[in-house]
Amino acid sequence: MQKQMIKFTEPHLISGYSATEPILAALSGGADSSALLHLLAQYGKRTHTLVIAAHVNHSIRGEEADRDEAFCREFSENLGIKH
């Protein structure tokens, strides 16, 4: 099986900010935001950039929202990301 390359444009190239400027990433717990946080964690370690994850539990979906919040906390911690 051939490995697929992921194209990732470094945030400082898009934003114009310094590579050491902190990055705040919204994390819903879904596949898209989780994948982005994973890539940002790698970027942060490589460039010594502080990456912070933000998750908002509006408590609209009851226990499901609480599970999302718990997942986001654990996922962030496993990546070494502040939340």
Secondary structure by P-SEA (a helix, b strand, c coil): cbbbbbbbcccccccccccccbbbbbbcccaaaaaaaaaaaaaaaaacbbbbbbbbcccccaaaaaaaaaaaaaaaaaacccc
